[in-house]
Amino acid sequence: MGGIMFITLTLHRLLGARPVKYGIRVGIMGLMLVLMMVIGFVLIPQVDAIQSAVGGPVAELPDQDPRRMEFNRLHGLSNILFSITAIGGLALCFWEARE
């Protein structure tokens, strides 16, 4: 989707009126793409590895178990990065709707 958004915005720039703050929009899209790649290629494999090592629900581990603490940390970080990505997407949609 990030690629499609970039192509659409660039075509709009080349074929029509130049979008307001094109560079900022492309920067937001780039940040969103990087964050999603970090989530997909770094955090999720680590979470999956912990879940595989536990062999059952992570929630059943004691609160002080290092695997559960790491799982919770990774899950929280993933939620924060996803939220930033969603806010960026909403900002781009709002920006586009205003034009």
C-alpha positions in Angstrom: 0.0 0.0 0.0 2.9 2.4 0.7 4.1 1.9 -2.8 0.7 2.6 -4.3 0.3 5.7 -2.1 3.7 7.0 -3.3 2.9 6.3 -7.0 -0.5 7.9 -6.7 0.8 11.0 -5.0 3.7 11.3 -7.5 1.4 10.9 -10.5 -0.8 13.6 -9.0 2.2 15.8 -8.7 3.4 15.2 -12.3 0.0 15.2 -14.1 -2.1 17.7 -12.0 -1.7 20.4 -9.5 1.3 19.9 -7.3 0.2 18.5 -3.9 0.7 20.8 -1.0 3.8 19.8 1.1 4.7 16.9 -1.2 8.0 16.3 0.5 6.4 16.0 3.9 3.7 13.6 2.7 6.4 11.4 1.1 8.3 11.5 4.3 5.3 10.4 6.3 4.7 7.6 3.8 8.4 6.5 4.1 8.2 6.6 7.9 5.0 4.5 7.8 6.7 2.0 5.5 9.8 1.7 7.7 7.8 1.2 10.8 5.7 -1.5 9.3 8.9 -3.3 8.0 10.3 -3.1 11.6 7.1 -4.6 13.0 6.9 -7.3 10.3 10.6 -8.3 10.0 12.0 -7.7 13.4 9.3 -7.6 16.1 6.9 -10.3 14.9 9.6 -13.0 14.4 10.8 -12.3 17.9 7.3 -12.6 19.3 6.7 -15.8 17.4 10.0 -17.3 18.7 9.0 -16.6 22.2 5.5 -18.1 21.7 7.1 -21.2 20.1 9.6 -21.6 23.0 6.8 -21.4 25.6 4.7 -24.0 23.9 1.5 -22.6 25.3 -0.1 -19.3 26.1 2.5 -16.7 27.2 -0.1 -15.3 29.6 0.2 -18.5 31.7 3.8 -17.8 32.5 4.6 -16.1 35.8 4.7 -12.3 35.7 8.5 -12.3 36.4 9.4 -14.8 33.8 11.9 -13.2 31.4 10.2 -14.6 28.3 6.9 -13.1 29.4 8.5 -9.7 30.2 10.2 -9.7 26.8 7.0 -10.7 25.1 5.1 -7.9 26.8 7.9 -5.4 25.9 7.9 -6.4 22.2 4.1 -6.5 22.1 3.9 -3.0 23.6 6.5 -1.6 21.2 4.6 -3.2 18.3 1.4 -1.5 19.4 3.1 1.9 19.7 4.7 1.6 16.2 1.5 0.5 14.7 -0.4 3.3 16.3 2.1 5.8 14.9 1.6 4.3 11.5 -2.2 4.5 11.8 -2.0 8.1 12.8 0.2 8.9 9.9 -2.2 7.2 7.5 -5.1 9.1 9.0 -3.2 12.4 8.7 -2.5 11.6 5.0 -6.2 10.8 4.4 -7.3 14.0 6.1 -4.7 16.0 4.2 -5.9 14.5 0.9 -9.6 15.1 1.7 -8.9 18.8 2.5 -7.5 19.3 -1.0 
